[in-house]
Amino acid sequence: MSRFRQYGPHDEQAQLVGDPAFSGVNTRQPRESLPPGILANATNNRCRRGVAGTRDGRILPGHLNRLVNAGPDGRFAGWGTIYGTGRFADPNGTEWTFLATSSGVYRCHEGEEPVLETLPTGVVITDTVTFTQAFSTLLMHRGRYHNTLVLAAVGNGFVDQHPHRDDITAFTASQKFAWGPWFAVSSAFYLNGTVTITTSASHGFITGQSIRVRGATVSGYNGRWTVTVTKSTEFTYVTGGTALTTPATGTINVSSMEDIYLTDATVVEKSVFLLTHGGTPAQITTPTVHGRSTGELIVVRGANQEDYNTVSSITVIDTLTFNYAVDNSPTNPATGTITYTKVARTYTAMPNGLNGIYASGRVCLPTSYVPGSSSTTAGSYANKRDYLAPSDILDAATFSLSNEFRINQGDSGDIMAVVPADEQRVVVFKSTSVFVLNGVSASLLGIVGRTSIPHYGCANPYAATRAGKDLVFVSTGRGVVSMNQTAAGELQGVDLPMSDPMLAVVDRIDWTLAAKQRLAYADNRLYWAVALDGAECLGGERINRTYVNLPSPYTIAYLPLTGSQADAALESGATYRWTPGTDPGESIIIGATEYTSEVTFTWIPLFQVTIKIVLSAVSIAATSSLRQVFQRSNNAVLVFDYLNGQWQGVDTGPALSVTWFDQARYAGRDRLIACLADGSIALMEEPGDAEDQVLSPVASQGRAWEPIAWEVETRRYGAPDGGWQRAQRMSAALGTLGSRHSIHASPEGVNEERVVVEDVEPSSTRYRKPAWATPWDATNTALDYDTAFREDYSWPLAAAGVVMGGGLAVGGPRQETLLQHRLGNIGGRAIGYRISNTRGWCELRALTAEQVAGTRREGTKA
């Protein structure tokens, strides 16, 4: 016990307030009323074992990103647009990550460069896709207007789930194939590599759809092409190659190939003795009695003249001949090894859809396909996606009409997502409600559906996920909503949003961009990507800051060039923002106009952009910044920690514009990955990294490290009776590693925040004790890295290098620092603190403050 009293009998005794530990964030409650250990706000924060600190950084793994130039000279570059990702475990147990990008579909495996998987001729990925592993195959669902593709084996490429009929491949018994419906073409013109097709009636196609063209006399018009729709009766496609005679001639037809046929189980690949055409329907003569009947359907294959190869009904002439219809007037007689096969239309082929799942041996696919009244009646696609089509057991290409469910209780919503709750239950998230299907098993006979949440639903197909035993989803305007299991095992919606403690942040969300929000669960955390405030996100740096010892003035010219030039080329149509730095001699010249203040512009190759640097000394590098601006995009990630049971705040940073979340295998375990708007793929929360790795065309290998700006706001500490307080002293126990931190005190008044300390940088070489200790040699030649009492244990790489050993390790320990400061005359009903850090690691381990009761005059605070 002290020999002396700290206070006299008439002294005002200070009240000791603060928090010895921290677990999460609550932005809804006033700072004055928050419980102990809860922060009022946080950016890039994680609370671990009671300590609030900088989150782990993200990296760009080489096996998931595009490399320009192979080998040691390779540079990282964006994929362009990433349309979807998926995982696939092949029969050998090797797990792959698949990426659908604007440059193709790639398979990725740790330790290997991405490998391109082939697609059917004429197919280009131009819209959102989802991958579903079904048995030993990988399905690529591409939405209502695009046929499902399937990968049967790694390296074999994707093919149509229902193959398009061709003139080469032999048919097998009971085989499905696509053919038609066909739309008549009224004209086809070629100009500079582009064909313009005009149809006789509205075609119903969309841009990006792959369309089959047949019947043109000049074969260069025919084939499968990805089209651009210009009118309801017009579209274009690019042929490349040699010029074509224009206009095209012949009886030309086009089709999206959605009609599915099934070959007969016995009448397959029957020989044709003679095939003729003489101004009347074509006539087949068979070498033996054909046994066919008028009205049957056949498919003809193998004629060298394409017009003969088609699907048509027949008219029997006699036991050896029958007629069928063909387009145009092909050469007579036909040549080639010709066969015919009996076929029938089938209406049990799995329809097109987007986000299927695999459950209980079936693929369950949300679709807008409305089945016909029977298995022999055609169905059609509607505008509303409220059907769920389960495939047959162990057959992802077939479904039974009686098994298709319509999830509709009179609401107007579409099915957004389907998430398996367990082996027997599937949850169907609609845009306006949520349904639970019980009894999803082999037979489907006992399936029972019930409405779990009747009045609100899911924001988009990628905003629902399973989190442990619970399911969570984003509901537009409400935030994150959970569904919990009751004691009886029922799934029950919780009306109070799970995101309610983050209400102040939820209110900043741009809900017009709800379709872009993404939700993921990984490593006991929930990640929610959203667009806050202006919905803008800046990409990596485009000015090379390593330019030193240059003549003045120095200019950096940004030209529409690619390759190995030192300065980054700009992308046509992209938006950029130039921000001046600390050197007033820097400016930007856009076309013929020079700017010295911040400017945002969209670049087109018609004008040059030049950064002009007038250096005040030859050893000073550029300080201004040029970055791409991603607009109307996600720019933040809210994180919930299930172990703490608390939100952790908001993650932000350069290029953190999430377009997709997924998981991938890395270093022996599943890790969360994020596809970003700049076309890169980042591994989230890499332990030991206090910086974010981002694409930067001017950086070494095309990727650069960006510091993580960490900030927390404590609750406000006041007297239990809410009386006036005057802060005298505060103490903050920090853990630091290469940090630059600041502390501000913030009473409840308007704009009253006061600086306590600012931009403190603990030395990585100076020892606190003994006072005479020689500073640490950053080369670590004495192997004394972990000697006690150094201010900071970061180790910037010295020019002479560094010797590993003596406890030196990547990441390093966080040194404890106790900051104690007198606060002067800071008063209020309650006083909080804002701790921030702009470099390296910083942790808030505990905070205490001494406050005494004070008096306040009546009226406005002063």
Secondary structure by P-SEA (a helix, b strand, c coil): cccccccccccbbbbbbbbcccccccccccccccccccccccccccccccbbbbccbbbbbccccccccccccbbbbbcccccccccccccccbbbbbbbcccbbbbbcccccbbbbbccccccccbbbbbbbcccbbbbbbcccccbbbbccccccccccccccccccccccbbbbbbccbbbbccccccccbbbbbbcccccccccbbbbbcccccccccccccccccccccccccccccccccccccccccccccbbbbcccccccccccbbbbccccbbbbbcccccccccbbbbbccccccccbbbbbbbbccccbbbbbbccccccccccbbbbbbbbbbccccccccbbbbcccbbbbbccccccccccbbbbbcccccbbbbccccccccccccccccccccccccccccccccccbbbbbcccbbbbbcccccccccbbbbbccccbbbcccccccccccbbbbbcccccbbbbbbcccbbbbbbcccccccaaaaaaaccccccccbbbbccccbbbbbbbccccccccccccccccccccccbbbbbccccccccbbbbbccbbbbbbbcccccbbbbccccccccbbbbbbcccbbbbbbbbcccccccccbbbbbbbcccccbbbbbbccccccccbbbccccccccccccccccbbbbbbbcccccccccccccccbbbbbbccccccbbbbbbbbbbbccccccccccbbbbcccccccccccccbbbbbbccccccccccccccccccccccccccccccccccccccccccccccccccccccccccccccccccbbbbbbbbbbbccccccbbbbbbbbccccccccbbbbbbbbbcccccccc
